[in-house]
Amino acid sequence: MSDLNQQTHFGLVFENFLKSIPGVTGMIMLSILIILSVFAEFFSPNNPYKNNYDHIYIPPSKIHFLDENNNFSFRPFVYKRIEEYDLETFETFYKEDFSQKKNIRFFERTWEYKLFNLIPSNLHLFTLEDSSEPFFLLGSDKLGRDVWSRACLSGRISLTLSMLAVLSSVFIGSFVGILSGFYGGLTDWIIQRIVEIFTALPALPLWIALAALIPPYMDSFDVFMIMIFIFTLLGWTLTAREIRGKVMSFAKTDFINSAKEIGASDLRIIFIHIYPNCMSHIIVVSTLTIPQMILSEAFLSFIGIGIQEPMTSWGFMMKNAQSIETLGSHLWILSPVFFIIFAVLGFNFVGDGIRDAVDPYTVR
Amino acid sequence: METVLEVTNLYKKFPYKTNFFGKTEKYLNAVNGVNFKLHKNEILGLVGESGCGKSTLGKTIVSLEKPSSGNSTINIDGEKIDLNNLDGKKFRKYKRYIRMLFQDPFTSLNPRLPVKDIIAEPLHVHYNYNKYQITEKVSEIMLKVGLDPNYMKRYPHSFSGGQRQRIAFARALIMYPKILVADEPVSALDVSIQAQIINLILQLKKEFQLSIIFISHDLSVVDLVSDRIAVMYFGEIVEIGDKKDIINNPKHPYTEALLSAVPIPNNNNELNNIKLTGELPSPLEKITGCVFSSRCAYSQEICKKKIPEFNNNIKKNHFYACHFDQNLKGINSYLEAND
């Protein structure tokens, strides 16, 4: 009992969060995505960077547990593909050769990579026993690269970009918002006009203009940093406004008054009293902003002004899906969409869960 | 009797309407020329209806709000100090002598801090104690206000309203102040808890040699705790005097109306309290006559024209602001009617 009473605010919030079903679901979804992208190479049967012109636009491999005689095997397998042409349209299509089974093997050592760019390794979760046979879980793209492997890899960029952008906009936004809400008066007036100017900036033309300024030979890491900068530039205003409102409502409460009454300094009031009380709100706002960032990043990369080779993101992977031909014949190129949906839903669920949990003192 | 706090001609105006150039055109008058003295070791009850400026007066006295004009000085060892003219180190040095207690213990304690940090915050701001000294001081004061020091690491949410108000007391008293301004310290609590806290106040007053300004809208609570009572109406003190005089021999019609509204248990008679009619004057306008004239039953021509003097005084400790010297109904008449 005394243990419960000594719990910190965040302890209570976390306990409440674990009770919310969407929150926990979202947490699981995000953990899956994060693990997939951090250990992308481990989950990739094929090297995501390697072009393979023999295997262009290969549809997703079908994984079987039952063979043609309905015999069940615990080890999943694929059948050998046979390439055939439609003699009228010259379209390639694939058939399965039921006489040749290719088993999937787990924890195999095949192509080499460096884990976290540091530890050399060649361990992979699953590969096909016959390496000459193309094995693409989500098909291959126009350069013959494995879509599944690349999607796992893309998660790194898409997630870090959006999280870093949110982190930096929350940093700037909370600083400005606290300044504006705490001091009020003229400071508030000036800051709010600046915020209004920034919110009035037309986002899309600005993005395109800034993207046009980026020279085409620029390092892809620099492009990544510039994108974070642009998202921060356009994103901090929302956080600033939210936090200003929260601070203003706190500034009138008695515990701030009683801190002022004993002669506490502004810094003390801000960092001991206001900031910790705004923290849960800031977390909610940021988890709910990350999906927006993911979507904007995907959008920019999709129209070709975002992430560049050799980096890859979910939106960038779908760039190829802009043509009718792709949509008609190689629909699997669009599969990163499911990763985006998965991530956006995950963050929204977690955000909802935290929002319900941040006020642990009200009994529901 | 030694005076510890003296308030002279205190005004507090809030900007209400500003024109295009940012210059204030209209002010809201919250406190209008208040004068009183607080003696050593006494509890002065400050009563009045909601919005009459009681809390603003309290906040101005502890220098949480700057007065528009006039001043309130505290007497420390014969030295008169106006907190509003000080800042920085000097302000902090003298702020230790006068502290405020807030109304609602559910909003006056930061929910993110453990009780120890809440109580010790004045020490963190004013002194440079190490953590052992702080723990020692906190447990000492917790014992004095009737809290178990073992609960030091708990957060406010695990305490009840009465316990929270005790925490607030501990926080207010940890620097051993001379004067305490208690802004409605019991009105947010249950009646049974109110009694506990009132007893605590009386006990702490003795123990800490405190002089207390007890702000409340509840005359029966003020009657219990205070030695003197000041009745406030519309930003002004309309009557001030010893408790007995105010309760039994009110001289101001507003005090009479307040007393008639005090609920009396087991009252079989029909309520015969005085019903105030008429409007409150606007706090934005300057008032020409007596502030209470618009609602007063005894109002006459002179009341609307001339501001009554405050120095009307029957005994040397009883002041009231009324043109007439009448004997009005005190609380006794209602109690007798009940018998």
Interface residues (C-beta under 8 A of the other chain):
Chain A: S2 L4 N5 Q6 Q7 T8 H9 L12 T253 D254 F255 N257 S258 A259 K260 E261 I262 G263 A264 S265 R268 I272 H273 P276 N277 P360 Y361
Chain B: K59 V62 L64 F91 R92 K95 R99 M100 F102 Q103 D104 T107 S108 L109 N110 P111 R112 L113 P114 E121 P122 H124 V125 H126 Y151 K153 R154 Y155 H157 S158 A168 R171
